[in-house]
Amino acid sequence: MFYGTELKNRLMLGTAQYPSPAILRDAIAASGAEVITVSLRREGAGGGAFREILKESGCRILPNTAGCHSVREAVTTAQMARELFDTRWVKLEVIGHADTLQPDPFALVEAARILSAEGFQVFPYTTEDLIVGEKLIEAGCEVLMPWGAPIGSGQGLRNLEGLHTMRAHFPDTPLVVDAGIGAPSQAMAAMEMGFDAVLLNTAVAKALDPAAMARAFGQAVEAGRVAHGAGLMPRRDMAQASTPIFGMAEFAS
Amino acid sequence: MRVEVNGKPREVAARDLAALLAELGIAGESVATALDGGFVPRGARAGAVLEPGAKVEILAPMQGG
């Protein structure tokens, strides 16, 4: 449950960088995503067509504060997004460095506290750091979104063990791997580990065929989720025959 | 009066945020507004007085990740 909302499809899809609005629309539909992320930028031409796509998609909108570097910027952007999209949800990004796009955990916690107190339902873009996660929960967050890898890098799950630890440390908090995922196999790995959802954008938008890639990600996320629910077999160091030895014929001369 | 709208200096007649949107031909319900770094909700725009040099941000939905 994400702030009381149950989602059947656990892929959350970003809407940036698609070759055309029509391809964006097709990709959203092909992915099966129920949640799409959007941003706010200075009013310009072409906004009407985008609004149509959002409405038509029937998806729940998760506005982001992408590009914000300070608490004040992020809070103001979130407030503006809440009015414009009529939602309490916000993907809170407070970027610490323009090149690495690494979250600034100090400003993130402060902004999360302010927004939670104002009734926002905050989805904080964070790292796999456990203490930052705890502080975010104390600040009022009921969902955490650790990165897989730096935004747009396509490196996948860069700290697999750290993500495992985070999953174990927050068993009751919905966790979404956000950012850095480049291939469906990586999204599936996150879901197999028990993450509740995956948020990505560039891997789909920059594929040669975004709609087909969106479909592939939708299937991978679903497969990973089902696999986690089914219970993966324990890993072994040694081989163990799956076919019984009992009843084997003897052909020795 | 000279104000800054979305980072660009502009000479405007409007004295408040609601009038500014009307003057610029922007439909008020399709944007969100901020004045000097602080959010101004729809209902408060008419009461948001513009001073010379005021920094106005008018934002719309945009593709994002």
Interface residues (C-beta under 8 A of the other chain):
Chain A: G14 T15 A16 Q17 Y18 L24 T37 V38 S39 L40 R41 R42 E43 G44 G47 G48 F50 R51 L54 P63 N64 A66 R72 T76 T77 Q79 M80 A81 E83 L84 F85 I151 L200 N201 T202 A205
Chain B: N6 G7 I26 S30 V31 A32 T33 A34 G37 G38 F39 P41 R42 E57 I58 L59 A60 P61 M62 Q63 G64 G65
